[in-house]
Amino acid sequence: MFCRFGGRGGSHDFNDTWSFNISTRKWTELQCTGSIPSPRTGHDAVLIDDVMYVFGGCTQDKTSLGDLTALNLSSK
């Protein structure tokens, strides 16, 4: 399983979370619980069990972020 959080699409930043199933080659949007980070790009993220930790990045107006949040992932 591959997961991704947020990023930039055109002129908009996002804070959605998606999972890619390698076998079916399909993306599924995940409904997360916890403190959902603001939209951002250029951040780092790591997945440990069912928790994705998201650190830093930049906002749409180029403000640097130094926050760390934990997203509880669910495909329900």
PDB file with one MODEL, atoms N, CA, C and O in Angstrom:
MODEL        1
ATOM      1  N   MET A   1       0.842  -1.182   0.000  1.00  0.00           N
ATOM      2  CA  MET A   1       0.000   0.000   0.000  1.00  0.00           C
ATOM      3  C   MET A   1       0.886   1.244   0.000  1.00  0.00           C
ATOM      4  O   MET A   1       1.901   1.309   0.694  1.00  0.00           O
ATOM      5  N   PHE A   2       0.484   2.199  -0.778  1.00  0.00           N
ATOM      6  CA  PHE A   2       1.166   3.484  -0.866  1.00  0.00           C
ATOM      7  C   PHE A   2       0.157   4.545  -0.465  1.00  0.00           C
ATOM      8  O   PHE A   2      -0.974   4.531  -0.952  1.00  0.00           O
ATOM      9  N   CYS A   3       0.545   5.477   0.421  1.00  0.00           N
ATOM     10  CA  CYS A   3      -0.349   6.559   0.840  1.00  0.00           C
ATOM     11  C   CYS A   3       0.289   7.896   0.530  1.00  0.00           C
ATOM     12  O   CYS A   3       1.513   8.033   0.511  1.00  0.00           O
ATOM     13  N   ARG A   4      -0.575   8.894   0.283  1.00  0.00           N
ATOM     14  CA  ARG A   4      -0.077  10.253   0.063  1.00  0.00           C
ATOM     15  C   ARG A   4      -1.010  11.234   0.728  1.00  0.00           C
ATOM     16  O   ARG A   4      -2.220  11.017   0.805  1.00  0.00           O
ATOM     17  N   PHE A   5      -0.423  12.327   1.213  1.00  0.00           N
ATOM     18  CA  PHE A   5      -1.180  13.396   1.853  1.00  0.00           C
ATOM     19  C   PHE A   5      -0.948  14.702   1.108  1.00  0.00           C
ATOM     20  O   PHE A   5       0.190  15.065   0.809  1.00  0.00           O
ATOM     21  N   GLY A   6      -2.039  15.404   0.811  1.00  0.00           N
ATOM     22  CA  GLY A   6      -1.968  16.761   0.289  1.00  0.00           C
ATOM     23  C   GLY A   6      -1.130  16.924  -0.957  1.00  0.00           C
ATOM     24  O   GLY A   6      -1.011  16.017  -1.780  1.00  0.00           O
ATOM     25  N   GLY A   7      -0.548  18.115  -1.075  1.00  0.00           N
ATOM     26  CA  GLY A   7       0.255  18.448  -2.238  1.00  0.00           C
ATOM     27  C   GLY A   7      -0.390  19.566  -3.035  1.00  0.00           C
ATOM     28  O   GLY A   7      -1.375  20.166  -2.603  1.00  0.00           O
ATOM     29  N   ARG A   8       0.166  19.836  -4.189  1.00  0.00           N
ATOM     30  CA  ARG A   8      -0.306  20.939  -5.032  1.00  0.00           C
ATOM     31  C   ARG A   8      -0.851  20.381  -6.334  1.00  0.00           C
ATOM     32  O   ARG A   8      -0.277  19.478  -6.942  1.00  0.00           O
ATOM     33  N   GLY A   9      -1.977  20.949  -6.741  1.00  0.00           N
ATOM     34  CA  GLY A   9      -2.582  20.619  -8.028  1.00  0.00           C
ATOM     35  C   GLY A   9      -2.929  21.922  -8.717  1.00  0.00           C
ATOM     36  O   GLY A   9      -3.862  22.609  -8.301  1.00  0.00           O
ATOM     37  N   GLY A  10      -2.206  22.273  -9.751  1.00  0.00           N
ATOM     38  CA  GLY A  10      -2.437  23.557 -10.403  1.00  0.00           C
ATOM     39  C   GLY A  10      -2.057  24.680  -9.461  1.00  0.00           C
ATOM     40  O   GLY A  10      -0.900  24.787  -9.054  1.00  0.00           O
ATOM     41  N   SER A  11      -3.018  25.518  -9.112  1.00  0.00           N
ATOM     42  CA  SER A  11      -2.728  26.639  -8.207  1.00  0.00           C
ATOM     43  C   SER A  11      -3.337  26.434  -6.819  1.00  0.00           C
ATOM     44  O   SER A  11      -3.469  27.390  -6.055  1.00  0.00           O
ATOM     45  N   HIS A  12      -3.707  25.196  -6.489  1.00  0.00           N
ATOM     46  CA  HIS A  12      -4.323  24.919  -5.192  1.00  0.00           C
ATOM     47  C   HIS A  12      -3.511  23.894  -4.403  1.00  0.00           C
ATOM     48  O   HIS A  12      -2.981  22.939  -4.971  1.00  0.00           O
ATOM     49  N   ASP A  13      -3.419  24.103  -3.081  1.00  0.00           N
ATOM     50  CA  ASP A  13      -2.835  23.106  -2.181  1.00  0.00           C
ATOM     51  C   ASP A  13      -3.978  22.300  -1.572  1.00  0.00           C
ATOM     52  O   ASP A  13      -5.088  22.802  -1.400  1.00  0.00           O
ATOM     53  N   PHE A  14      -3.685  21.041  -1.250  1.00  0.00           N
ATOM     54  CA  PHE A  14      -4.708  20.142  -0.728  1.00  0.00           C
ATOM     55  C   PHE A  14      -4.287  19.549   0.613  1.00  0.00           C
ATOM     56  O   PHE A  14      -3.107  19.555   0.966  1.00  0.00           O
ATOM     57  N   ASN A  15      -5.276  19.035   1.359  1.00  0.00           N
ATOM     58  CA  ASN A  15      -4.994  18.320   2.602  1.00  0.00           C
ATOM     59  C   ASN A  15      -5.804  17.024   2.658  1.00  0.00           C
ATOM     60  O   ASN A  15      -6.275  16.613   3.718  1.00  0.00           O
ATOM     61  N   ASP A  16      -5.954  16.390   1.490  1.00  0.00           N
ATOM     62  CA  ASP A  16      -6.636  15.109   1.427  1.00  0.00           C
ATOM     63  C   ASP A  16      -5.611  13.974   1.517  1.00  0.00           C
ATOM     64  O   ASP A  16      -4.417  14.180   1.300  1.00  0.00           O
ATOM     65  N   THR A  17      -6.100  12.777   1.841  1.00  0.00           N
ATOM     66  CA  THR A  17      -5.225  11.622   2.010  1.00  0.00           C
ATOM     67  C   THR A  17      -5.745  10.486   1.148  1.00  0.00           C
ATOM     68  O   THR A  17      -6.936  10.176   1.158  1.00  0.00           O
ATOM     69  N   TRP A  18      -4.832   9.865   0.397  1.00  0.00           N
ATOM     70  CA  TRP A  18      -5.203   8.816  -0.542  1.00  0.00           C
ATOM     71  C   TRP A  18      -4.330   7.581  -0.352  1.00  0.00           C
ATOM     72  O   TRP A  18      -3.177   7.678   0.068  1.00  0.00           O
ATOM     73  N   SER A  19      -4.897   6.421  -0.669  1.00  0.00           N
ATOM     74  CA  SER A  19      -4.186   5.152  -0.623  1.00  0.00           C
ATOM     75  C   SER A  19      -4.212   4.533  -2.019  1.00  0.00           C
ATOM     76  O   SER A  19      -5.245   4.547  -2.688  1.00  0.00           O
ATOM     77  N   PHE A  20      -3.085   3.994  -2.452  1.00  0.00           N
ATOM     78  CA  PHE A  20      -2.989   3.328  -3.746  1.00  0.00           C
ATOM     79  C   PHE A  20      -2.810   1.838  -3.528  1.00  0.00           C
ATOM     80  O   PHE A  20      -1.868   1.413  -2.860  1.00  0.00           O
ATOM     81  N   ASN A  21      -3.722   1.036  -4.095  1.00  0.00           N
ATOM     82  CA  ASN A  21      -3.633  -0.411  -4.023  1.00  0.00           C
ATOM     83  C   ASN A  21      -2.843  -0.885  -5.239  1.00  0.00           C
ATOM     84  O   ASN A  21      -3.295  -0.739  -6.375  1.00  0.00           O
ATOM     85  N   ILE A  22      -1.682  -1.443  -4.999  1.00  0.00           N
ATOM     86  CA  ILE A  22      -0.801  -1.853  -6.086  1.00  0.00           C
ATOM     87  C   ILE A  22      -1.421  -2.976  -6.919  1.00  0.00           C
ATOM     88  O   ILE A  22      -1.251  -3.013  -8.138  1.00  0.00           O
ATOM     89  N   SER A  23      -2.136  -3.886  -6.265  1.00  0.00           N
ATOM     90  CA  SER A  23      -2.741  -5.023  -6.975  1.00  0.00           C
ATOM     91  C   SER A  23      -3.827  -4.582  -7.953  1.00  0.00           C
ATOM     92  O   SER A  23      -3.859  -5.036  -9.097  1.00  0.00           O
ATOM     93  N   THR A  24      -4.724  -3.688  -7.496  1.00  0.00           N
ATOM     94  CA  THR A  24      -5.843  -3.253  -8.342  1.00  0.00           C
ATOM     95  C   THR A  24      -5.515  -2.003  -9.143  1.00  0.00           C
ATOM     96  O   THR A  24      -6.241  -1.640 -10.069  1.00  0.00           O
ATOM     97  N   ARG A  25      -4.413  -1.343  -8.781  1.00  0.00           N
ATOM     98  CA  ARG A  25      -3.993  -0.095  -9.423  1.00  0.00           C
ATOM     99  C   ARG A  25      -5.073   0.983  -9.316  1.00  0.00           C
ATOM    100  O   ARG A  25      -5.343   1.709 -10.273  1.00  0.00           O
ATOM    101  N   LYS A  26      -5.690   1.073  -8.117  1.00  0.00           N
ATOM    102  CA  LYS A  26      -6.749   2.054  -7.884  1.00  0.00           C
ATOM    103  C   LYS A  26      -6.440   2.886  -6.639  1.00  0.00           C
ATOM    104  O   LYS A  26      -5.904   2.394  -5.647  1.00  0.00           O
ATOM    105  N   TRP A  27      -6.805   4.175  -6.736  1.00  0.00           N
ATOM    106  CA  TRP A  27      -6.678   5.102  -5.618  1.00  0.00           C
ATOM    107  C   TRP A  27      -7.989   5.139  -4.841  1.00  0.00           C
ATOM    108  O   TRP A  27      -9.068   5.079  -5.431  1.00  0.00           O
ATOM    109  N   THR A  28      -7.891   5.239  -3.510  1.00  0.00           N
ATOM    110  CA  THR A  28      -9.051   5.376  -2.637  1.00  0.00           C
ATOM    111  C   THR A  28      -8.797   6.527  -1.683  1.00  0.00           C
ATOM    112  O   THR A  28      -7.757   6.575  -1.027  1.00  0.00           O
ATOM    113  N   GLU A  29      -9.748   7.464  -1.601  1.00  0.00           N
ATOM    114  CA  GLU A  29      -9.592   8.557  -0.641  1.00  0.00           C
ATOM    115  C   GLU A  29      -9.903   8.038   0.753  1.00  0.00           C
ATOM    116  O   GLU A  29     -10.917   7.375   0.968  1.00  0.00           O
ATOM    117  N   LEU A  30      -9.022   8.344   1.700  1.00  0.00           N
ATOM    118  CA  LEU A  30      -9.187   7.892   3.080  1.00  0.00           C
ATOM    119  C   LEU A  30      -9.840   8.978   3.920  1.00  0.00           C
ATOM    120  O   LEU A  30      -9.559  10.165   3.751  1.00  0.00           O
ATOM    121  N   GLN A  31     -10.704   8.563   4.817  1.00  0.00           N
ATOM    122  CA  GLN A  31     -11.305   9.467   5.790  1.00  0.00           C
ATOM    123  C   GLN A  31     -10.478   9.342   7.055  1.00  0.00           C
ATOM    124  O   GLN A  31     -10.481   8.292   7.697  1.00  0.00           O
ATOM    125  N   CYS A  32      -9.776  10.394   7.419  1.00  0.00           N
ATOM    126  CA  CYS A  32      -8.854  10.353   8.543  1.00  0.00           C
ATOM    127  C   CYS A  32      -9.498  10.963   9.791  1.00  0.00           C
ATOM    128  O   CYS A  32     -10.419  11.776   9.704  1.00  0.00           O
ATOM    129  N   THR A  33      -8.995  10.554  10.932  1.00  0.00           N
ATOM    130  CA  THR A  33      -9.410  11.160  12.187  1.00  0.00           C
ATOM    131  C   THR A  33      -8.186  11.752  12.851  1.00  0.00           C
ATOM    132  O   THR A  33      -7.053  11.424  12.499  1.00  0.00           O
ATOM    133  N   GLY A  34      -8.419  12.613  13.801  1.00  0.00           N
ATOM    134  CA  GLY A  34      -7.315  13.297  14.469  1.00  0.00           C
ATOM    135  C   GLY A  34      -7.250  14.729  13.978  1.00  0.00           C
ATOM    136  O   GLY A  34      -8.202  15.229  13.378  1.00  0.00           O
ATOM    137  N   SER A  35      -6.155  15.375  14.226  1.00  0.00           N
ATOM    138  CA  SER A  35      -5.960  16.758  13.817  1.00  0.00           C
ATOM    139  C   SER A  35      -5.473  16.764  12.368  1.00  0.00           C
ATOM    140  O   SER A  35      -4.315  16.445  12.096  1.00  0.00           O
ATOM    141  N   ILE A  36      -6.354  17.125  11.448  1.00  0.00           N
ATOM    142  CA  ILE A  36      -6.010  17.113  10.021  1.00  0.00           C
ATOM    143  C   ILE A  36      -5.169  18.356   9.707  1.00  0.00           C
ATOM    144  O   ILE A  36      -5.608  19.474   9.977  1.00  0.00           O
ATOM    145  N   PRO A  37      -3.977  18.180   9.145  1.00  0.00           N
ATOM    146  CA  PRO A  37      -3.136  19.332   8.817  1.00  0.00           C
ATOM    147  C   PRO A  37      -3.787  20.245   7.774  1.00  0.00           C
ATOM    148  O   PRO A  37      -4.624  19.810   6.984  1.00  0.00           O
ATOM    149  N   SER A  38      -3.395  21.484   7.790  1.00  0.00           N
ATOM    150  CA  SER A  38      -3.869  22.436   6.794  1.00  0.00           C
ATOM    151  C   SER A  38      -3.306  22.051   5.421  1.00  0.00           C
ATOM    152  O   SER A  38      -2.322  21.315   5.345  1.00  0.00           O
ATOM    153  N   PRO A  39      -3.926  22.546   4.328  1.00  0.00           N
ATOM    154  CA  PRO A  39      -3.391  22.265   2.993  1.00  0.00           C
ATOM    155  C   PRO A  39      -1.932  22.722   2.888  1.00  0.00           C
ATOM    156  O   PRO A  39      -1.564  23.775   3.409  1.00  0.00           O
ATOM    157  N   ARG A  40      -1.107  21.914   2.207  1.00  0.00           N
ATOM    158  CA  ARG A  40       0.328  22.219   2.118  1.00  0.00           C
ATOM    159  C   ARG A  40       0.992  21.445   1.003  1.00  0.00           C
ATOM    160  O   ARG A  40       0.428  20.506   0.443  1.00  0.00           O
ATOM    161  N   THR A  41       2.194  21.860   0.701  1.00  0.00           N
ATOM    162  CA  THR A  41       3.049  21.160  -0.251  1.00  0.00           C
ATOM    163  C   THR A  41       4.473  21.178   0.304  1.00  0.00           C
ATOM    164  O   THR A  41       4.792  21.985   1.177  1.00  0.00           O
ATOM    165  N   GLY A  42       5.316  20.297  -0.197  1.00  0.00           N
ATOM    166  CA  GLY A  42       6.717  20.267   0.228  1.00  0.00           C
ATOM    167  C   GLY A  42       6.928  19.729   1.624  1.00  0.00           C
ATOM    168  O   GLY A  42       7.954  20.017   2.241  1.00  0.00           O
ATOM    169  N   HIS A  43       5.996  18.960   2.140  1.00  0.00           N
ATOM    170  CA  HIS A  43       6.090  18.404   3.485  1.00  0.00           C
ATOM    171  C   HIS A  43       6.721  17.012   3.435  1.00  0.00           C
ATOM    172  O   HIS A  43       6.945  16.456   2.359  1.00  0.00           O
ATOM    173  N   ASP A  44       6.999  16.469   4.599  1.00  0.00           N
ATOM    174  CA  ASP A  44       7.466  15.093   4.727  1.00  0.00           C
ATOM    175  C   ASP A  44       6.381  14.301   5.442  1.00  0.00           C
ATOM    176  O   ASP A  44       5.642  14.841   6.265  1.00  0.00           O
ATOM    177  N   ALA A  45       6.295  13.026   5.121  1.00  0.00           N
ATOM    178  CA  ALA A  45       5.315  12.164   5.774  1.00  0.00           C
ATOM    179  C   ALA A  45       5.874  10.753   5.869  1.00  0.00           C
ATOM    180  O   ALA A  45       6.641  10.310   5.014  1.00  0.00           O
ATOM    181  N   VAL A  46       5.469  10.053   6.934  1.00  0.00           N
ATOM    182  CA  VAL A  46       5.858   8.658   7.113  1.00  0.00           C
ATOM    183  C   VAL A  46       4.639   7.910   7.641  1.00  0.00           C
ATOM    184  O   VAL A  46       3.862   8.438   8.436  1.00  0.00           O
ATOM    185  N   LEU A  47       4.488   6.667   7.181  1.00  0.00           N
ATOM    186  CA  LEU A  47       3.380   5.821   7.605  1.00  0.00           C
ATOM    187  C   LEU A  47       3.905   4.750   8.540  1.00  0.00           C
ATOM    188  O   LEU A  47       4.785   3.972   8.170  1.00  0.00           O
ATOM    189  N   ILE A  48       3.368   4.708   9.754  1.00  0.00           N
ATOM    190  CA  ILE A  48       3.734   3.685  10.732  1.00  0.00           C
ATOM    191  C   ILE A  48       2.438   3.035  11.193  1.00  0.00           C
ATOM    192  O   ILE A  48       1.604   3.675  11.835  1.00  0.00           O
ATOM    193  N   ASP A  49       2.276   1.763  10.859  1.00  0.00           N
ATOM    194  CA  ASP A  49       1.030   1.029  11.099  1.00  0.00           C
ATOM    195  C   ASP A  49      -0.122   1.792  10.440  1.00  0.00           C
ATOM    196  O   ASP A  49      -0.105   1.977   9.223  1.00  0.00           O
ATOM    197  N   ASP A  50      -1.115   2.238  11.202  1.00  0.00           N
ATOM    198  CA  ASP A  50      -2.260   2.960  10.631  1.00  0.00           C
ATOM    199  C   ASP A  50      -2.202   4.450  10.917  1.00  0.00           C
ATOM    200  O   ASP A  50      -3.230   5.127  10.888  1.00  0.00           O
ATOM    201  N   VAL A  51      -1.018   4.968  11.194  1.00  0.00           N
ATOM    202  CA  VAL A  51      -0.869   6.395  11.496  1.00  0.00           C
ATOM    203  C   VAL A  51       0.120   7.015  10.516  1.00  0.00           C
ATOM    204  O   VAL A  51       1.227   6.510  10.332  1.00  0.00           O
ATOM    205  N   MET A  52      -0.298   8.130   9.883  1.00  0.00           N
ATOM    206  CA  MET A  52       0.596   8.884   9.020  1.00  0.00           C
ATOM    207  C   MET A  52       1.009  10.157   9.759  1.00  0.00           C
ATOM    208  O   MET A  52       0.167  10.951  10.179  1.00  0.00           O
ATOM    209  N   TYR A  53       2.316  10.332   9.906  1.00  0.00           N
ATOM    210  CA  TYR A  53       2.863  11.528  10.537  1.00  0.00           C
ATOM    211  C   TYR A  53       3.270  12.494   9.429  1.00  0.00           C
ATOM    212  O   TYR A  53       4.022  12.134   8.524  1.00  0.00           O
ATOM    213  N   VAL A  54       2.764  13.730   9.511  1.00  0.00           N
ATOM    214  CA  VAL A  54       3.035  14.754   8.507  1.00  0.00           C
ATOM    215  C   VAL A  54       3.789  15.893   9.177  1.00  0.00           C
ATOM    216  O   VAL A  54       3.350  16.428  10.195  1.00  0.00           O
ATOM    217  N   PHE A  55       4.941  16.262   8.590  1.00  0.00           N
ATOM    218  CA  PHE A  55       5.772  17.321   9.166  1.00  0.00           C
ATOM    219  C   PHE A  55       6.032  18.423   8.155  1.00  0.00           C
ATOM    220  O   PHE A  55       6.398  18.165   7.008  1.00  0.00           O
ATOM    221  N   GLY A  56       5.835  19.660   8.603  1.00  0.00           N
ATOM    222  CA  GLY A  56       6.270  20.835   7.860  1.00  0.00           C
ATOM    223  C   GLY A  56       5.604  21.043   6.529  1.00  0.00           C
ATOM    224  O   GLY A  56       4.461  20.642   6.311  1.00  0.00           O
ATOM    225  N   GLY A  57       6.348  21.685   5.632  1.00  0.00           N
ATOM    226  CA  GLY A  57       5.870  22.037   4.310  1.00  0.00           C
ATOM    227  C   GLY A  57       5.682  23.537   4.184  1.00  0.00           C
ATOM    228  O   GLY A  57       6.179  24.310   5.004  1.00  0.00           O
ATOM    229  N   CYS A  58       4.958  23.940   3.148  1.00  0.00           N
ATOM    230  CA  CYS A  58       4.678  25.357   2.883  1.00  0.00           C
ATOM    231  C   CYS A  58       3.205  25.534   2.547  1.00  0.00           C
ATOM    232  O   CYS A  58       2.578  24.661   1.946  1.00  0.00           O
ATOM    233  N   THR A  59       2.666  26.677   2.945  1.00  0.00           N
ATOM    234  CA  THR A  59       1.297  27.021   2.595  1.00  0.00           C
ATOM    235  C   THR A  59       1.249  27.610   1.196  1.00  0.00           C
ATOM    236  O   THR A  59       2.281  27.822   0.560  1.00  0.00           O
ATOM    237  N   GLN A  60       0.047  27.868   0.729  1.00  0.00           N
ATOM    238  CA  GLN A  60      -0.167  28.459  -0.602  1.00  0.00           C
ATOM    239  C   GLN A  60       0.585  29.781  -0.754  1.00  0.00           C
ATOM    240  O   GLN A  60       1.094  30.093  -1.830  1.00  0.00           O
ATOM    241  N   ASP A  61       0.652  30.566   0.350  1.00  0.00           N
ATOM    242  CA  ASP A  61       1.322  31.875   0.279  1.00  0.00           C
ATOM    243  C   ASP A  61       2.808  31.793   0.643  1.00  0.00           C
ATOM    244  O   ASP A  61       3.429  32.807   0.962  1.00  0.00           O
ATOM    245  N   LYS A  62       3.381  30.569   0.594  1.00  0.00           N
ATOM    246  CA  LYS A  62       4.820  30.324   0.797  1.00  0.00           C
ATOM    247  C   LYS A  62       5.283  30.446   2.250  1.00  0.00           C
ATOM    248  O   LYS A  62       6.480  30.575   2.505  1.00  0.00           O
ATOM    249  N   THR A  63       4.341  30.406   3.213  1.00  0.00           N
ATOM    250  CA  THR A  63       4.714  30.406   4.622  1.00  0.00           C
ATOM    251  C   THR A  63       5.252  29.032   4.991  1.00  0.00           C
ATOM    252  O   THR A  63       4.597  28.021   4.737  1.00  0.00           O
ATOM    253  N   SER A  64       6.453  28.984   5.595  1.00  0.00           N
ATOM    254  CA  SER A  64       7.035  27.712   6.026  1.00  0.00           C
ATOM    255  C   SER A  64       6.345  27.222   7.290  1.00  0.00           C
ATOM    256  O   SER A  64       6.062  27.999   8.202  1.00  0.00           O
ATOM    257  N   LEU A  65       6.080  25.925   7.329  1.00  0.00           N
ATOM    258  CA  LEU A  65       5.426  25.306   8.475  1.00  0.00           C
ATOM    259  C   LEU A  65       6.414  24.399   9.204  1.00  0.00           C
ATOM    260  O   LEU A  65       7.272  23.780   8.575  1.00  0.00           O
ATOM    261  N   GLY A  66       6.297  24.322  10.516  1.00  0.00           N
ATOM    262  CA  GLY A  66       7.160  23.444  11.300  1.00  0.00           C
ATOM    263  C   GLY A  66       6.353  22.555  12.218  1.00  0.00           C
ATOM    264  O   GLY A  66       6.854  22.112  13.251  1.00  0.00           O
ATOM    265  N   ASP A  67       5.098  22.287  11.853  1.00  0.00           N
ATOM    266  CA  ASP A  67       4.233  21.487  12.711  1.00  0.00           C
ATOM    267  C   ASP A  67       4.366  20.005  12.414  1.00  0.00           C
ATOM    268  O   ASP A  67       4.815  19.612  11.337  1.00  0.00           O
ATOM    269  N   LEU A  68       3.969  19.182  13.385  1.00  0.00           N
ATOM    270  CA  LEU A  68       3.950  17.723  13.245  1.00  0.00           C
ATOM    271  C   LEU A  68       2.558  17.264  13.651  1.00  0.00           C
ATOM    272  O   LEU A  68       2.094  17.568  14.751  1.00  0.00           O
ATOM    273  N   THR A  69       1.895  16.534  12.765  1.00  0.00           N
ATOM    274  CA  THR A  69       0.571  16.023  13.085  1.00  0.00           C
ATOM    275  C   THR A  69       0.517  14.536  12.801  1.00  0.00           C
ATOM    276  O   THR A  69       1.276  14.020  11.981  1.00  0.00           O
ATOM    277  N   ALA A  70      -0.392  13.848  13.490  1.00  0.00           N
ATOM    278  CA  ALA A  70      -0.589  12.420  13.313  1.00  0.00           C
ATOM    279  C   ALA A  70      -2.004  12.184  12.812  1.00  0.00           C
ATOM    280  O   ALA A  70      -2.971  12.586  13.458  1.00  0.00           O
ATOM    281  N   LEU A  71      -2.125  11.534  11.662  1.00  0.00           N
ATOM    282  CA  LEU A  71      -3.428  11.211  11.078  1.00  0.00           C
ATOM    283  C   LEU A  71      -3.705   9.728  11.276  1.00  0.00           C
ATOM    284  O   LEU A  71      -2.895   8.883  10.896  1.00  0.00           O
ATOM    285  N   ASN A  72      -4.842   9.418  11.866  1.00  0.00           N
ATOM    286  CA  ASN A  72      -5.270   8.027  11.974  1.00  0.00           C
ATOM    287  C   ASN A  72      -5.987   7.672  10.687  1.00  0.00           C
ATOM    288  O   ASN A  72      -7.024   8.256  10.376  1.00  0.00           O
ATOM    289  N   LEU A  73      -5.444   6.713   9.927  1.00  0.00           N
ATOM    290  CA  LEU A  73      -5.976   6.371   8.613  1.00  0.00           C
ATOM    291  C   LEU A  73      -7.088   5.333   8.719  1.00  0.00           C
ATOM    292  O   LEU A  73      -7.047   4.427   9.551  1.00  0.00           O
ATOM    293  N   SER A  74      -8.084   5.496   7.845  1.00  0.00           N
ATOM    294  CA  SER A  74      -9.184   4.554   7.768  1.00  0.00           C
ATOM    295  C   SER A  74      -9.700   4.594   6.344  1.00  0.00           C
ATOM    296  O   SER A  74      -9.767   5.664   5.739  1.00  0.00           O
ATOM    297  N   SER A  75     -10.064   3.451   5.803  1.00  0.00           N
ATOM    298  CA  SER A  75     -10.632   3.424   4.455  1.00  0.00           C
ATOM    299  C   SER A  75     -12.143   3.263   4.517  1.00  0.00           C
ATOM    300  O   SER A  75     -12.777   2.983   3.500  1.00  0.00           O
ATOM    301  N   LYS A  76     -12.727   3.435   5.700  1.00  0.00           N
ATOM    302  CA  LYS A  76     -14.185   3.289   5.875  1.00  0.00           C
ATOM    303  C   LYS A  76     -14.899   4.565   5.549  1.00  0.00           C
ATOM    304  O   LYS A  76     -16.125   4.627   5.640  1.00  0.00           O
TER     305      LYS A  76
ENDMDL
END
